[in-house]
């Protein structure tokens, strides 16, 4: 099978997932080829072959040039990640079924799909989005001049997804987003932890809240820092992003800088240790988190999660069972939940254990591969049916001969 992806690396949730998914498929005996515009990960993975196509995103070039050497590969299926060009999808479907993984709100011009914290958008992409982008603030940006181009890119991406043999999502909220936008051929595939879980002790003696993710507005890091004013605990921010300087400044202004540690980007092993040593892993998102992979990775390490009740988090987080749900964008409610759980190490342990069971029963690498293989078979069956030559017209019976 052939994966197409912008970059072969481990510097974000989607990119890390692509590497882990390819490795999991290869571990099950499949021959996986990767085509990326940039190859930034030098770690060899048995069963995974890398190909580079520097012009993959050159929209002026014809598909065969954009695909480079991998364009001549004979694949059973082609699986696209963060690549949704209609022309290339059509070209690839001439030789093999094409699946597109939809990791977020691709059919949304702003790509974040909410008006304000807790108020998710439920409309389909179309002309009606224009007044919402301009008047209701769902663009979440200060440069309206960029919106027409973004709207056109979204239209093209949705055309590509609709034309694919199957669209894969990783949560019920993204599946619903696709359904609203008229994508009929869909499948949900469960995520799995992309870092090797670590274990740690001493949780009864520490009060540590860990955040892991991009430091950008939708992730709600500012909400967590404001909640830190009301919670006696150490706060660890793992990640990098364009809001990092602003969040450092906010921590200083609010007088919590001594208790808020910004760790920056971490390797997989370093992140696994931070998650294992957390009393609680916090996910204070203000947007509808598409799936919440960090929560699954926290549960794989046996730690509880406090998360905003929005987006795909509800697929794996049951309030009061394996963590606590809070109001999106509400520092006081987040502080309340953190304080409640920090005061009860035994409850932390019980919730973490419940989360670990949920991961083992529903979100393991084996579950991911099994669902993905089912999706591949389904896409190939549909593609073969669509490309099967029409049955020959029945030949008329010959007129009888002889006396």
C-alpha positions, 0 to 999 in steps of 0.5 A: 500500500502507498501512503501520501503525506506532506512530511515524514516526521514526528513533530505533531499529532497527525504526522506522528500518527501517520508514522505509527500507523504505517509501522503498525501495518508493516508489523502485521506483514503489509508492504508499506510505501511512503511518498512524502514531499519531505523526508525528515525522519531517518529512523528505519522501520522494517517493512516501510519503504520511503520515496520522496516527491519534492514537487508533490505540492506543486499545483502547476505540475501534472499529477505524474510529475508531482508523484515522482518515482512513486507514481509508477508503483503498483499499489493495492490501495493508496491512502492519503493523509493531509493531501486532498487535491482532486486532480491527483485523486482522480489520477491515482484512482485510475490505477488503485482505490484511494482512501483519504484520512480526514484528521480534522475539519477539512470541510470548514474554511477556518478548519476549527469549526466553532463560533466560541468555546462550547458552541460548535458549528454544525453547518455544511460548507457552502455560500452560507459560510461567508456571512458566518466567517465575516460576522459571527467570528468563526474565521478566528483570524484577523485577516479577512483577505485570506478567506476567499483563498481558504474558501476555495481550498476547502471547496477543492478538498471537499471535492477530493474527499467526495470522489475518494473510494472511502473517507476515514475519520478517527472520531464520531465528531469528524464522521458527523462533519463528513456526513453533513457535508455529503460524504457518503463513503465513510469509515471510523478507525480508532486511534491508538497511543503513538508513544510507548507508555511509561510508568511512574510512582509517587503520585500521592506525593505530587500535584502535577498537571501536564498539558501536551500539544501545540501551543495555539489558541484552539488548544486553550493553554491560556485557559489552563494558565488562568486556572493555575491562579486558583489551583495549588499545583505544578503545571507543565506545558509540553509543546511548541507553537506560535502562542508560546511567547504570549503564554509565557508572558501571561503566566508572568502577568498572572503571577504563576510563572514559578509554577508553570514550566514550559518544556517545549517540544519533547521527544517521544520518550520524554513525552511518555515520561511526562505523561506517566509522572502527571497527576492529571493530564489536562486538555483545556481545548476551546475548539471541538477537539477532533479526537484527542490523541493525547488523552489516549496516550495519558490513559495508556500510561494509566493517568486520568484526564480532565478535558473540555466537553467538546468534539471527539473527546466524548468517544473515550472520556466518560465523566467521573469514570476515567476523568472529568469533563469541564466547560470549554473556555471556563478557567473556574470550572477547570480549576474546580475539576483539577482541585477536586482530583488533585485532592484524591490520589486514590481516585486518580489511580482508579480513573487512570486504571479505567482509562487504561482498560478503555485503551486496551479494549477499544484503542489499541494498535491491533484494533486500529490495524483491523479497522484499517484493513476492513476499510481497505477491503471495503474501498477496494471492493467499491473501486473494483465494482466501479471499474469492472467492465460491463458484462458482454451482451448476451449473444442471440441463440443461433437459428436451428439448422438441419431438417 
